[in-house]
Amino acid sequence: MLENFRVGTFSGHLGNSFRVYPDDSSMLDLELVSATELGDGSGRPFSIVFRGPNDAVLPQRIYRMEHAEIGAFEIFLVPIGPDDEGLLYEAIFN
């Protein structure tokens, strides 16, 4: 499924909540704040950045994530630091 994702898969969902599951018994909502193409115009590679709350830090690893329209998928998230509203996490698709 991930191999079919392009920047356009996410760019129409800026500001949407994505549900992430740190473990089997908890979940956290992250807001999609950017979807940036990094390549030649083909939609790959690209970067997406999410914002989460300040009080729950997710370590770098693969997480199960869900979105109402995109569906469920697994994604490698990397914490990249705080901004004025929360903690930021990035995923890069090659």
VOVEXZA-561788 format. One line per 2 residues: their letters; for each residue x negated, y, z of C-alpha. Coordinates in steps of 0.5 Angstrom, whole numbers, plus 500, padded with zeros to 3 digits. Layout:
a) X Y Z ~ ...
REM end
This chain:
ml) 500 500 500 ~ 495 505 502
en) 491 504 495 ~ 498 507 492
fr) 498 513 496 ~ 496 520 493
vg) 495 527 496 ~ 502 528 493
tf) 505 522 498 ~ 504 527 504
sg) 504 534 501 ~ 511 534 501
hl) 512 532 508 ~ 508 538 511
gn) 511 540 518 ~ 514 533 518
sf) 513 528 524 ~ 509 522 524
rv) 510 517 529 ~ 503 513 531
yp) 503 507 536 ~ 497 507 540
dd) 499 500 543 ~ 505 496 543
ss) 508 499 549 ~ 507 507 547
ml) 508 512 541 ~ 506 519 540
dl) 509 524 534 ~ 504 527 530
el) 505 533 526 ~ 502 533 519
vs) 499 540 518 ~ 495 539 511
at) 494 535 505 ~ 488 537 501
el) 486 534 495 ~ 478 533 495
gd) 477 530 488 ~ 478 532 480
gs) 486 533 480 ~ 488 525 480
gr) 490 526 487 ~ 484 522 490
pf) 480 522 494 ~ 484 527 499
si) 485 529 506 ~ 491 529 511
vf) 490 533 518 ~ 495 531 523
rg) 496 535 530 ~ 498 532 536
pn) 499 534 544 ~ 493 537 548
da) 495 532 553 ~ 494 525 549
vl) 487 524 546 ~ 487 518 541
pq) 480 515 540 ~ 478 514 533
ri) 481 508 530 ~ 486 504 526
yr) 493 506 528 ~ 500 504 526
me) 504 510 523 ~ 511 511 521
ha) 515 516 517 ~ 522 516 515
ei) 521 517 508 ~ 514 514 507
ga) 515 508 511 ~ 510 504 516
fe) 503 504 514 ~ 496 503 518
if) 491 509 518 ~ 484 510 520
lv) 485 517 524 ~ 479 521 527
pi) 480 526 532 ~ 477 533 529
gp) 478 537 535 ~ 483 542 538
dd) 486 548 535 ~ 491 553 538
eg) 497 549 538 ~ 494 542 540
ll) 489 536 538 ~ 487 535 530
ye) 486 528 527 ~ 484 527 520
ai) 484 521 515 ~ 481 521 509
fn) 483 517 503 ~ 478 515 497
REM end
